[in-house]
Amino acid sequence: MAHFLFANIPEKNHLYPMVPVMLQLSKDGHNVSCACHSLMLEKLPAGLQKISVDDYQPQQIDPHQEEFEDLYDHLVETAPSIAERYLEIFRKQQPDNILVGSLDFGAAIAAEASGIPWSVIGTNPGMLEPEGGLPCTGRGLDSKSLKSKVAGYFHHRMLGSFAKPLNELRESYGLSALENPLSQQMLQASNYFALTLKSLEPGNPGFDAKVEFVGPIIWQPAEPEEERLPKKDFTPPVIAVRVSQIEAPDNHVVISRLIEGLSEKNCTVLLETRGEDYEISDFPENFYTRETIDLSRLVPRVHVFIHRGNYLGYAAGIKYGIPSIAIETGAEGREIAIRAKLAGIAENMDVDGFRAKHLNELITKLISEPLYRMMAERLKEELRNQNPARMVAEMLMSGI
């Protein structure tokens, strides 16, 4: 029996995809720990050892900013204190393998300094390309046909303002300085899995031979019994919405415009709030709001899925075969939204150009043109027999 310790920033798009891997390893009889902020640890299922990392301040982790600059700046600024706290945890727990997220700079440096074998798990393969190209993640798309703002941004910042403080932190632990700390961090790791379609994996020579691709993996907290939607027929079309994200003020804009476009329409809107308060006293009668909505129970009745273009929304659209509208917010949202459109399973809408008329036109288009549903169902079927959590668990076990 081995001990695996997961270290994560407190953001559901980074933590939740790891949970099925944690559960698979636990099912196989291994000891599994997760070190994260206590507010996120509360969401995890029973049976996992939960370790609070008090240095993280979730109100300061706002991964919604344009180009994510504030988030990355904060993660770099807090990396020394995070590394100190994580190194303390790693030395006390003495796991056989440490799993860090692709943005956990401090945790990765602490893992390397600990001398314990470690791996990186990430949800955005675009971050791995130091030259700014976008990997192939959609039919008809290759790395030369589109440039990734995320990868280009990382390349610029990691070679510039981010490189110096992170290398100073590395050197304080006796580790060598690196030209590009983030890319090298991931390429040095024993395994990196990008949550995308295996049949569409990138062929970029810049990827290390140790990089593995599987997926998609998706998990969400159990839906409370009292929160379950009423067992009655909804007025079609049924539109599921998942836009919540930590402290994202533009969510309020999105929700307001959804209400403007869909209230009093002949449709049903299922809005997953993740417990956020949108400061709206009364939602329209055709809106159902819940902290967590279990899409797996509602798939046959959902016609369109609206999400922010983040990983969890993208993966849910693929897993459940639902045509989507991706609202492009921030660099990652734009990148993933474009991938989804090129894969033929979604249409995109920029948050700044979000208008009720355009929203209604896109919903009508997704419902009236069967190709979207056909492509979404096709991708879902391709993945039906895959067990990506098992695949990742086996990769991790092979390295021990």
Buried (B, 14 or more C-beta within 10 A) or exposed (E): EBBBBBBBBBBBBBBBBBBBBBBBBBEBEBBBBBBBBBEBBEBBEEEBBBBBBEBBEBEBBBBBBEBBEBBBBBBBEBBBEBBBBBBEBBEEBEBBBBBBBBBBBBBBBBBBBBEBBBBBBBBBBBBBBBEBBBBBBBBEBBBEEBBBBBBBBBBEBBBEEBBEBBBEBBEEBEBEEBEBBBBBBBBBBBBBBBBBBBEBBBEBEBBEEBBBBBBBBBBBBEBEEEEEBEEEEBEEBBBBBBBBBBEBEBBBBBBBBBBBBBBEBEBBBBBBBBEBEBEEEEBBEBBBBBBBBBBEEBBEBBBBBBBBBBBBBBBBBBBBBBBBBBBBBBBBBBBBBBBBBBBBBBBBBBBEEBEBEBBBBBBEBBBEEEEBBBBBBBBBEBBEEBBBBBBBBEBBBEBE
